[in-house]
């Protein structure tokens, strides 16, 4: 797929040209959403799409049993396997367990789809994109498609939603149109859509295997640690990205968790993939139209305020 001179894929450039030629401003809005957008001075420009297909899979050096830090306890003949409690490692830690490259590839594809959607919105002359959905679909084997879809909008009131300084500075949010309008009317402008992802790993040691096969109701402590590690690191990565935007407020909009296992000889490693998505809101210092008008207009009462007999 050869990109056009403005960086858009050829298919995206064709969609932009067709929309411009038709003069029709399409959107993904419902009737209430359209009314909410109008209340915040947002006009739909057209639906925009970004997509990318990547090879995405798990690779690495093997079992977490052998890649853990510290003494090589798994290789000692005197080692008591039933007494050892395996550690929890994460894709963002210093221990390489095969998932750091996967996380980086996932982030690259996720943001790549969003960037292509924003490029299409910029080509339409939009200021932002609302109601964004980013999805991942498995095609075949290790091939995955990442797609981003939303409605491009323009602001017709820079006091409510300031115009971007540069044409390519298109904001986006996965908030609903109604929530976006409420944020704008409260003095916030949408900023960026952000992703945090982490994969944690734990070998199924004796304790964990016993708890998972027990008929007694109770906590599976190893699974709790595994999931908490993944969620904690994904939130940390999301917060780190948001902190790079001066003055931004972070709104967490989606949390997801996927658990799977991989063989480790006759045993197995357990993994938890946690993703968290958020959107940033940037406060905009401004005066409302009402404040501007009250500064230059005298209020004339419609009733006689003189005391009556």
HUURFEN-V255642 format. One record per run of one state. SS is the DSSP state (2 for helix, 1 for strand, 0 for the rest). FROM is the first residue (numbers start at 0). TO is the last residue. If there is no record, write none. Layout:
SS/FROM/TO
SS/FROM/TO
This chain:
0/0/1
1/2/2
0/3/7
1/8/8
2/9/21
0/22/29
2/30/38
0/39/40
1/41/54
0/55/62
2/63/66
0/67/71
2/72/74
0/75/86
1/87/89
0/90/98
2/99/122
0/123/126
1/127/139
0/140/141
1/142/154
0/155/169
1/170/171
0/172/175
2/176/184
0/185/186
1/187/202
0/203/204
2/205/212
0/213/219
2/220/242
0/243/246
1/247/263
0/264/265
1/266/282
0/283/287
2/288/295
0/296/308
